[in-house]
């Protein structure tokens, strides 16, 4: 029995992470020049959600292309944020660029790999990001379930820090310039729209 479960798990993992399904890029010539916009906020009360306190630290909005998505079901993070999206703007919203970059997600991380750089490395790092999305309402949650790689979206909400009474913490990055651990944005999403 365990052997069969292991084999099925290996097959699923291989299919999930090695699939070469073609992404359908909506509005491939649409230009997204603007980086995400962020403005500091102060004095806002924490937003209670389940057993957590969500503290807004910056207003945040963007227009971007969805480069990848990953859904999560396990862990405290999944209680709040069931989906991560890798989003791209600037050159990283251009399908001709993105098609030359192997992008994947796992364990709340965003990984990319290239055979040769279509744009400078730093442009890849600063014009794309893995974003943990906390839906603020049912409408945002429904829209989030519909979003697929290749589409264009707009998003508005807050970058947030989350805490629980037992000391558990989850913090957002406040920069698009950082990379690696703790570089992901944690967003309380108030509006989410699919453009194309």
N, C-alpha and C positions, 0 to 999 in steps of 0.2 A: 504493500500500500504506500509506504513512505517513498519507495523508489519511484513509483509512478507519479506521485506528487512532485518529486524533485525533477523528473523528466519534463513534466508539463510546465513547471516553473522555468526551467532552462529554455524551453521552446518559446514561452511567452516573452521572456526577457530578450531573447535574440530577435524575435519579431518586433518587439516594441522599440528596441534601440538600434536595430540594423535595417529597419525598413527604409526603402528608398522611394516611398510614395512621393509623387510629384506634387508640389504645392501650387495651388492656383492663386496667382498674385492678382488681386483686384486692382483696377486702375493703375497698371504698372508704370505709367508715365507721370503719375501724381507726384509732385515735389513736396517734401516736408522739410522746409529749411529751419524752422524754429525748434530749438531745444525745449524740453519741458520747462515750464515757468513755475517758480517757487518764490513764495514770500512768507517771511516769518510772521507768526501769530503769537500773541501772549494773552494771558488772562482767560483763556477758554477752559471751561470745566471739563473734567474727564467724562467720556461717554461710557456709560455702563453697558456691557454686553455679556450675557451669561455670567460667568464668574470672574470677568476681567474688567479692568478699567483702561479705556483707550484715551490716551492723552494726545490731542493734536499739537504738533510743533511747527507746522508750516502749511500754508495753503499750497495746493499743487494742481497743475493742470497740464495736459499735453495732447498733442495729436501725433499719432505714431502708426507704424506698420507692425502688425503682430508677426513675429519671426518664429515663435514656438509657444506651445502651451503644455503645462503639466498639471494634472489633477492629483490631489492628495486626500486620503481618507483617515490616516492614522496620525496620532500625536496631537499635542495641544495646539500646535500651529494650525492643523487642519480644522480644529473647532472654529477657528476664526477665519482662516484664509484657505478655502478649498482649492484654489487655483493660483498658479503662478503664470504670468505671461512674460516672455522675452519680447521687449518692444524696441523698435529701431526708428531713428529719425536721421535727418541729414543724409549722408551717403549710405547709412545703414537702413534706410527705407527704400533704397533703389534695388529692385529685384535683380538687375544685372550684376550688382555687387554681391548681394546676399546669396545668390545661386552658387557663388564660388567659395562659400564658407559653410562648413559642416557645423550645425548648431544642434545642441541637445541639452536636456535638463535632467537632473537626477538629484534627489535628496535636498531639494530647495536650492540647488546650485545651477548655474548656467555655464556650459562649456562650449567652446568653439575651437575649430581647427581648420587650417588652410594648407594647401599644397604650396601655393605662392600667394603673397598678399595682393589682393585686388585694390586695396587702399592701405594707407599706413596703419600699423598695429594700433597706435594711439587713437586713431579715428574709430576703429572697431570698439575699443574699450570705452570711449567717451560718448559714442553716438548709439549705444545700445545698453540695455540693462535688464536684469531679472527683477520683476516686481511682484511682491506678494500682495494680493488684493483681498481686502476685507469688504464684502458687500454691505452697504449701509441700509439697504431695503430689499424687498422681494423683486422689484423691477430690475435693479442692478444685478441681482443674483440670476434672474432669468436671462438677461442679456449676456452675462458672462458665460453661461452654459452654451450659448449659440456661437461664440467667437471661435474662429479657426485661423491657423497660420495663413498669412498672405493678405488678410483683410486689413482695412484701415479703421482706426477707432479714435474717438476723443474721450477723454476721461477728466473728471474734476473731483477733488476731495481734499483730504489732508494727509500729509506724512505724519505718522503717529508712532508713539512708543506705547507698548502694552505692558501691563503688570497684573499680577494676581496676588491675593493675600498671603500666599505661602512663599513669596519672594521670587517667583518665576518672572522673567522679563524677556521682552522681544522689542528690539529697537530698530528704527529706520535709519538708513543712511540719509544724510542731508546734502550729498554732493553727487554730481554725475562724473566726477573726476576720479573717484576711488575704484579699486578693483579688489577682488579676492574676498576673504571673509568679512562679513558685516558691511558689504558694499551694496546690498540690495535695498530697494525702497519698500517700505511697509506702508500701504496706502489704504486709508478708510475711504472707500469710493462712494461718493454721493450721486454722481451722474456718470453713466457709461453709455456711449452711443456708437453704433456700428455705422460707419460712413459708406463703405463699399464692401 
